[in-house]
Structure formats: structure tokens, C-alpha cells
Amino acid sequence: MAERSGIFAGGDPFQLVRDWMAEAAKSEPSDPNAMALATADSDGLPNVRMVLLKDIEEDAFVFYTNYDSAKGQELSANQQAAFVIHWKSLKRQIRVRGFVEKEDGPQADTYYKSRALQSRIGAWASKQSRPLESRAALVAEATRLGVKLGTNPDRPPFWGGFRIRPLEIEFWADAKFRLHDRFRWKRATINDAWEIDRLYP
């Protein structure tokens, strides 16, 4: 096992992510939980976009989206994904690769209800990733649904969470002369113990 100390110390990579996230929350100007999520379509063509990491569980990472969106369809067809979080203020990043499963139960309901009412209505109004005639049409649909659904709408059946169970988590920190520090936590299956390697920058 690679020798680690300082910001890389610890025996739980998920706690390490939480620790780095807490530091970033103090220094990043906005959205310290923003991550670039990579998926692939049915032809294997990669796709990447920014989403917000909403929960770090004991053994997984959770975000929420429209299941009918491009990323939702790609994740349903190919249940593998990767993401990177980069904090310019800390000069650090975290890379994750792993398997994906839906979070479509009470946990998704609870998160949906925690969102601002306008965001909950927006989830109903947006046919995410599909062509839109005009912004006015989107606003009109949100207004119509706001009246129809009231102040406590249920979570849309096409909207919920995805949980990423990682096989790899890499922690990277900037160092002088581009001699950066990189540590990769890797396991063959989600039930295996982690192996940790220091990587060349």
C-alpha cells in the first residue's frame, strides 16, 4: 500500500472526498459539488456535462436528473459512468469510475421535496435534452404546471437519482514543477478491498 500523509491520509476514500469537499466549500466561489459527468451512448461515443453531486454515501455517490435526458438514457443503457471534480481554489481534483444504479425510491422523494418549489415545477416542465421551440414556450409550460400541480407537487416519475458505486477513486493535488501527487484507490469489484497506488503525475 502506498505511503500517504497530510491531505491524502485516511483509510476511507469516501470520507476523504467528504473532507476535501468541506474544504472546497470554504474557498470555491460557487457549487463546490459540481462534477463533470461522463457517459457513453449506444455507439460508444462519449458525452460529458456538469451536474451536482448531492450525496456521498458510505459506498457511493448520488446525483439527480431527468431519466429521459441524454445522460439518463445513456446511463440506463450502459450502467457505467465516470466523473471528475476540480477545485481551482484548492488546486485539487478527484476522479471516479464505476457502476451506476437508479435511486428511484423514498430517498429521491425526500431530495425532490427539499428543492425550491420553482425547481420542482421546472423538473415537471422540462423535457430535458429534447428540442425546444422557444424559451417562452418553456416558461408558459412551467406557469401552466405551477397552477395545475399546486404548492406540493409529487416527484415526476421520469425524474430521480443515480448512484455511482466506484471501482476507482483517484485523488490529485498540484505540486511545484508539475510533480503532482496522485493516489488511486482501486478494487476489482464493489465487494473487494481497496488497493492504493501512488501514480506518476
C-alpha positions in Angstrom: 0.0 0.0 0.0 1.3 3.4 -1.0 2.5 5.6 1.9 0.2 8.6 2.4 0.1 11.6 4.7 -1.3 15.0 5.0 -4.4 15.7 2.8 -4.2 12.1 1.5 -4.2 10.3 4.8 -7.0 8.0 6.0 -8.5 4.6 5.4 -11.8 5.5 3.8 -11.8 7.2 0.4 -15.4 8.4 0.8 -14.5 10.2 4.0 -11.5 11.7 2.2 -13.9 13.0 -0.5 -16.1 14.5 2.2 -13.1 16.2 3.8 -11.9 17.7 0.5 -15.5 18.8 -0.3 -15.7 20.5 3.1 -12.5 22.4 2.4 -13.7 23.4 -1.0 -17.0 24.7 0.4 -14.9 27.4 2.2 -12.9 28.5 -0.9 -14.9 27.8 -4.1 -17.0 30.8 -5.2 -20.0 28.6 -6.2 -21.0 25.0 -6.5 -18.1 23.1 -4.8 -20.1 20.0 -5.5 -20.1 20.5 -9.3 -18.8 17.5 -11.2 -18.2 16.7 -14.9 -20.1 13.5 -15.5 -19.1 11.3 -18.4 -21.3 8.7 -20.1 -21.4 7.0 -23.5 -24.2 6.5 -26.0 -25.2 3.2 -27.7 -22.4 3.7 -30.2 -19.8 4.2 -27.5 -19.5 8.0 -28.3 -18.6 9.8 -25.1 -20.7 12.6 -23.6 -19.9 14.9 -20.7 -21.7 17.6 -18.8 -21.7 19.3 -15.4 -24.1 18.0 -12.7 -24.2 18.5 -8.9 -23.1 15.8 -6.5 -25.9 15.7 -3.9 -24.9 12.9 -1.5 -21.8 11.0 -0.5 -22.9 7.7 0.9 -21.0 5.0 2.7 -20.0 3.4 -0.6 -21.5 5.5 -3.4 -22.1 9.0 -4.9 -25.6 10.2 -5.8 -26.8 12.9 -8.2 -30.3 13.6 -9.6 -31.6 14.2 -13.1 -34.4 13.6 -15.7 -34.3 9.9 -16.6 -35.4 10.8 -20.1 -32.5 13.2 -20.7 -29.5 12.2 -22.8 -27.5 11.2 -19.7 -30.4 9.4 -18.2 -30.9 7.3 -21.3 -27.2 6.6 -21.7 -26.9 5.6 -18.0 -29.9 3.3 -18.3 -28.5 1.6 -21.4 -24.8 1.5 -20.2 -24.7 1.4 -16.5 -21.2 2.7 -16.2 -20.0 6.3 -15.7 -17.1 8.5 -14.7 -16.8 11.9 -13.2 -14.2 14.4 -12.2 -14.5 17.2 -9.6 -11.9 20.0 -9.9 -11.4 22.8 -7.4 -9.3 25.6 -8.8 -9.1 27.3 -5.4 -7.5 24.2 -3.8 -5.6 23.0 -6.9 -7.0 19.5 -6.4 -9.2 17.1 -8.2 -11.0 13.8 -7.7 -11.7 11.3 -10.5 -14.2 8.4 -10.1 -15.2 5.5 -12.3 -17.8 2.8 -11.6 -21.2 1.2 -12.0 -24.5 3.0 -11.9 -27.9 2.2 -10.5 -31.1 4.2 -10.1 -32.2 5.8 -6.9 -35.9 5.9 -7.6 -37.4 5.5 -4.1 -38.0 7.4 -0.9 -34.5 8.9 -0.9 -35.3 10.5 -4.3 -38.7 11.7 -3.0 -37.1 13.3 0.1 -34.5 15.1 -2.0 -37.1 16.3 -4.5 -39.2 17.8 -1.7 -36.2 19.6 -0.3 -35.8 21.6 -3.5 -37.3 25.1 -4.1 -40.9 24.9 -5.4 -39.9 26.6 -8.7 -37.2 23.9 -9.2 -39.7 21.2 -8.5 -42.1 22.6 -11.1 -39.2 23.1 -13.5 -38.5 19.3 -13.3 -42.0 18.7 -14.5 -41.9 21.3 -17.2 -38.5 20.4 -18.8 -38.4 17.7 -21.5 -34.6 17.7 -20.9 -32.3 17.3 -23.9 -35.1 17.4 -26.5 -35.6 20.3 -28.9 -37.4 23.4 -27.5 -39.4 25.8 -29.7 -38.6 28.8 -27.6 -37.8 30.0 -24.1 -41.3 31.5 -24.0 -42.8 28.0 -24.5 -40.8 26.6 -21.6 -41.9 29.5 -19.3 -45.5 29.1 -20.3 -45.4 25.3 -19.6 -43.8 26.0 -16.2 -46.5 28.5 -15.4 -49.3 26.2 -16.5 -47.9 23.3 -14.4 -47.4 25.6 -11.4 -51.1 26.3 -11.4 -52.1 22.7 -12.1 -49.7 21.0 -9.6 -50.0 23.5 -6.7 -47.5 24.1 -3.9 -46.6 20.5 -3.1 -46.1 18.5 -6.3 -45.1 14.9 -6.3 -41.8 13.9 -7.8 -42.2 13.3 -11.6 -42.0 9.6 -12.5 -39.3 10.5 -15.0 -37.1 12.3 -12.5 -34.9 10.8 -9.8 -31.4 9.8 -8.8 -28.5 7.8 -10.0 -26.0 6.2 -7.6 -22.4 5.6 -8.7 -20.6 2.7 -7.0 -17.0 3.2 -7.8 -14.3 0.8 -8.8 -11.7 3.6 -8.9 -11.3 6.8 -7.0 -8.2 9.0 -7.7 -7.1 11.9 -5.6 -4.8 14.5 -7.3 -3.1 17.6 -5.8 -1.0 20.2 -7.5 2.7 20.4 -6.7 5.6 22.5 -7.9 7.3 21.9 -11.2 4.3 19.7 -12.3 5.5 16.9 -9.9 1.9 16.5 -8.7 0.7 14.0 -6.1 -1.7 11.3 -7.3 -3.2 8.4 -5.4 -5.5 5.8 -6.9 -7.9 3.7 -4.9 -8.9 0.6 -7.0 -10.9 -2.6 -6.5 -11.9 -5.3 -8.9 -15.5 -5.5 -7.7 -17.5 -3.3 -5.3 -17.2 -6.0 -2.7 -13.4 -6.2 -2.7 -11.0 -4.3 -0.5 -9.3 -1.2 -1.9 -5.8 -1.3 -3.3 -4.0 2.0 -3.2 -1.2 3.1 -5.6 0.8 6.3 -5.9 0.8 7.2 -9.6 3.3 9.2 -11.7 1.9 12.7 -12.4 
